[in-house]
Amino acid sequence: MSNIQDLEKMIENVESIRSLNNKVLQEPIKEGKWSIREIIGHLYGWDHFNAEEMVPLMKHEGRLPEFPDHDSFNAQVIQGLEGVSVEEIITMFIKERRKLVERLKNVDPNARFSIGTGKRRFSQESFARIFASHDNDHLKQIQQKLGEV
C-alpha cells in the first residue's frame, strides 16, 4: 500500500468514530492532552495547509516553503475550531483529506522537490509518508483512549 493510500485510509478510521458519544470525543485523551475532537481538527489543519500551500508547488526541482512553527500553527487551528461541533470537524476533515489525496495523486511521481532551505529531496510518496506516520501516531492515541472507555 502506498503512503498516499495510507492517508486515504485515515478517512475510514475517522468516519468510524463519528457515531461515538460526543462526551468521549471531547474529553482529553490524557490529562493535559488534546481530545479526539481536537486531534481530528489538528489533522484537518495540516491537511488544509498541505493541500493549499505545499502540493501546488510540488514540481520537479521545486522548493516548498518551510513548515510553519508547529506549536503556534496547532494552537491557531484548534482555536479556530472553537465552537465547531465534533460532527462538523469530522466532515471538514474528510472533505479536506479527500482533496489532499487527490492533489497528491496528481503530482508527477518522478518530481523531486525540497522543503525550505533543506537539502533533502522529496517525492509525493516520501512527503505523504511523513503525514501517514503522523496519522498513525494520532490513531494510536485515539484507539488507546477508546479502549479505555
ABEGO torsion letter per residue (X at the ends): XBAAAAAAAAAAAAAAAAABBAAAAABBABBGBBBAAAAAAAAAAAAAAAAAAAAAABBBGBBBBBBBBAAAAAAAAAAAABGBBAAAAAAAAAAAAAAAAAAAAABBAABBBBBEABABBBBAAAAAAAAAAAAAAAAAAAAAAAAAX
